[in-house]
Amino acid sequence: MSTRSRAWGSRASAGIDQVAHPRWRETLGVSAQREIEKAVRQALAEGKLKGNEKFPATGTITLGGIGLSHEIKGEIELE
């Protein structure tokens, strides 16, 4: 057995599989997309956006139990 497989035994792997579970990732993506679309529609309705802008976006995922905070920066471009 390699050092890596001893360090990441079956209990640790089960936890990792649960965090990275496809259903959880899908929920995260769908929820984020829905909130972005909702905010953009509202900003368009209020005249804050014209519909052809680019603006910076930041998303953060945190896992409080292990102190992880992962930030993703990018740009949203409206068409």
Helices and strands as residue ranges (DSSP letters): H 3-7, H 10-19, H 22-45, E 54-63, E 68-77
